[in-house]
Amino acid sequence: MKDFFKNVFATMLGVFLFGAAMTVFGFICIIGIAASTSATKKIEKNSVLVLKLDGSMSERDENNLMDELNGVTSLSFESTMKAIKKAKDNDKVAGIYLEVGQLGADLAQAEEIEKALLDFKKSGKWIIAYGESYSTLGYYLASAANKIYMNKEGMLDWAGLGGEKVYYKNLFAKFGVRYITTKVGKYKSAVEQMTADNISDADREQTQRYLNGWWNTILSTVARNRQINKDSLNAYADRVITLEAPENTLKYKMIDGLVYNDQVKNIVKKQLGIDEDEDINKVSVDDINGDETPVMGDHIAVYYAYGDIVDKTTPQGIFQSNHQIVGSEMCNDLEDLAKDDNVKAVVIRVNSGGGSAYASEQIWHQINELKKAKPVVVSMSGAAASGGYYLSSNANWIVAEPTTITGSIGIFGLFADLSELYTKKLGINYAEVKTNRNAVFGASGHPFTPEQLSMLQNHVNRGYMLFKKRVAEGRRMTVDQVEKVAQGRVWLGEDAIKLKLVDQLGGLDDAIEKAAKLAKLTDYDTASYPASSGIWEQLLNSYSNADDILDSRLQANLGEFYEPFKLVYSIKSMDKVQARMPYIIKIK
């Protein structure tokens, strides 16, 4: 018997030691991979910067270690812009090669990148674009190239902009579920997907306006870059040239040639003046950006605030955004920036459709405190709407792109009435015992009373009045003036400037330039905030939450059906009162 226990103990000890050794080995491998990905590659003479415009573009490069390990390619606005600027100033970089695919991004982001590409060409350098399948937005950026090539069996998605909005009211009714809403503003349509069975006239009006504005921007830019008449481009979209023979795309002068992948490489080699048997010196975005040198002295802080606005950090899992604006964390960060004497001005880069009204108010207050110490400028990206506009409105100056979605000044509450599901569908009965008539307010077993609904509406009304008051204070308007542009109405940046909701049309560089002017700086550096998560923090988070990988797979497999599932799933974790725009549309 003793020998038996000895053998069992020895086996268990061996398994434990093997597991420990493999864990240590795994950590060493991860650290090695992390070190290799951060290593700076030497850029050789006559190099080409390769920009891969494929997949979904985030606002900022998170340097996510687990993405690297899982082979997920990161694509961010911040790193792309930096790479183009550095390539322009680097004498060893001869040109840019755009590998274009199914790019999904905000048009406002694409506007800034397109301007940067045109500025790159002003230096006398060239840009060549190639794609096997161009998305509309990918082609929009490719139009800035000197030459555009497509695979001989490739496709160019050119059919205009549009989409379908899904309504769930009748579906939920089949299960005895009814959503109750309290809202202010006839354009505040974020709740309609749960409470209506079709689009409202007000929502159709505002959606049609910004779709038309976006499409006009795309048409104007492509027409200018490719020297094609806008009416012709519109006619091609009506005919859906996506489904026509690739040769027609060449005939319409939307591209410059139909070639295979190996043939376009020879075109690039000819442009470089090297033989076909020589290798191209390729430089990636990470290569040219290299390791960022920490800024030690006086500088302008660029603070990235993007994603849903929430009160506190929530675990990231399936059907949840990878990025959040956490009210408590952002307030702490802004407080630190106010105290940092090396930070002479702050640019807040906002890309958010809103979220928690409470968190938006806390951030508004902290920006108000920050303004007392130094200038604050907001740079609006794809969206700064509802809660995103709430916090932006208190800046000294607001810069937005013409295609930025902003405004949506309104508030709503959304509540699930499950009483019919529980009592009639499932046969569950409830008995109330209470001291006051509304002590079990919101209990699952009973629908809301008229008195309770009135209380909820009054609560939302107070939130709306505070929202308008904050906008009026920040924008130096009267509450009545704000009301005329509020009602939950979504505005394009090009409309918002006429309504005094923003101060200037432009991008992040324009916002930084304005911040420097307000701070009376002539020579300055910039630094990005908040700091990215470290290796160990990412490792701990990855082991505590494995849902991120599952969520990535769901996005890939569900495709266009991912967002509807995400909407339904996310409602249960939302704060009851929200300052949120209807939905964010990504152009592909």
Secondary structure, DSSP 8 states (H G I E B T S, - for coil): -HHHHHHHHHHHHHHHHHHHHHHHHHHHHHHHHHHHHH------TTEEEEEEEEEE-BSS----HHHHHTT----BHHHHHHHHHHHHH-TTEEEEEEEEEEEEB-HHHHHHHHHHHHHHHTTT-EEEEEEEEE-HHHHHHHTTSSEEEEEEEEEE--S---------HHHHHHTT-EEEEEEE-TT--TTHHHH-SS--HHHHHHHHHHHHHHHHHHHHHHHHHHT--HHHHHHHHHTTGGGS-HHHHHHTTS-SEE--HHHHHHHHHHHHT--TTS---EE-HHHHH-S-----SSEEEEEEEESEEESS-----TTS-S-EEEHHHHHHHHHHHHH-TTEEEEEEEEEE-EEEHHHHHHHHHHHHHHHTTS-EEEEEEEEEETHHHHHHTTSSEEEE-TT-EEE---EEEEEEE-HHIIIIIS--------SSTTTTTT-TTS---HHHHHHHHHHHHHHHHHHHHHHHHHHT--HHHHHHH-TT-EEEHHHHTTTTS-SEE--HHHHHHHHHHHTT-SS-EEEEES----HHHHHHHHHH--HHHHHHHHHHHHGGGHHHHHHHHHHTTS-SEEEE-S----B-
